[in-house]
Amino acid sequence: MPAARYKRLVDAFAAEIRSGRLTSGTQLPTHRHLAEREGIAVVTASRVYAELEARGLVSSEHGRGTFVRDQALPPGHGIDQHPLAADTVDLNFNYPALPGQVDLLRQVLREMAGSGDL
């Protein structure tokens, strides 16, 4: 089954960022410009950038644009890190990424639910 077009665009951008062809601080085209250039809908262009941001490859600044992140800086350790209360657990990306994490995540969530601290 061929990958969706937006996924191919995400993978192409990711490859350019990881290879260094798109360097840290580079501003990506606006959503409208990307949509026009690639012949896709603006909502699809937004989805491409959202996926890149979820991967930690870019950061968006409302009113300024989307920029390539410094890959030496882990996601969440830069200016895009939002402050959380000390007793808050951020579960925005609570899906397993590595083998074996499914069981670990399941166990931790059960323990948290059973402790009544949710």
Secondary structure as GFF3:
##gff-version 3
##sequence-region A 1 118
A	DSSP	alpha_helix	5	19	.	.	.	ID=ss1
A	DSSP	alpha_helix	31	38	.	.	.	ID=ss2
A	DSSP	alpha_helix	42	54	.	.	.	ID=ss3
A	DSSP	beta_strand	58	61	.	.	.	ID=ss4
A	DSSP	beta_strand	65	68	.	.	.	ID=ss5
A	DSSP	alpha_helix	101	115	.	.	.	ID=ss6
###
